[in-house]
């Protein structure tokens, strides 16, 4: 992953999204061919628009496979809660 073209630019872009709270969690799945991002966004259009500015999007290194709404049912949280 780090050997791919424009890694530094992509990493800086993603780190900025994380710093502002748009990307909550992210990382490679399995062998690293795919990545899972958990984002804080009102809808799929916002996710697609924000990721369109990633340098890897223009280089066809970033492809959005799916955007799905996620409802958190389990959360250890600070109080040790395990379900909602």
ZIKA-V679329 format. One record per backbone hydrogen bond with DSSP energy under -0.5 kcal/mol. NH is the residue of the N-H (numbers start at 1). CO is the residue of the C=O. If there is no record, write none. Layout:
# ZIKA-V679329
nh=NH co=CO
nh=NH co=CO
This chain:
# ZIKA-V679329
nh=4 co=1
nh=7 co=4
nh=10 co=6
nh=11 co=7
nh=12 co=8
nh=13 co=9
nh=14 co=10
nh=15 co=11
nh=16 co=12
nh=17 co=13
nh=18 co=14
nh=19 co=15
nh=20 co=16
nh=21 co=18
nh=22 co=17
nh=23 co=17
nh=24 co=22
nh=24 co=38
nh=25 co=38
nh=27 co=36
nh=29 co=34
nh=32 co=29
nh=34 co=29
nh=36 co=27
nh=38 co=25
nh=39 co=37
nh=40 co=22
nh=41 co=39
nh=47 co=43
nh=48 co=44
nh=49 co=45
nh=50 co=46
nh=51 co=47
nh=52 co=48
nh=53 co=49
nh=53 co=50
nh=54 co=51
nh=57 co=54
nh=58 co=54
nh=59 co=55
nh=60 co=57
nh=61 co=56
nh=62 co=56
nh=63 co=61
nh=65 co=63
nh=72 co=70
nh=73 co=71
nh=80 co=76
nh=80 co=77
nh=81 co=76
nh=84 co=73
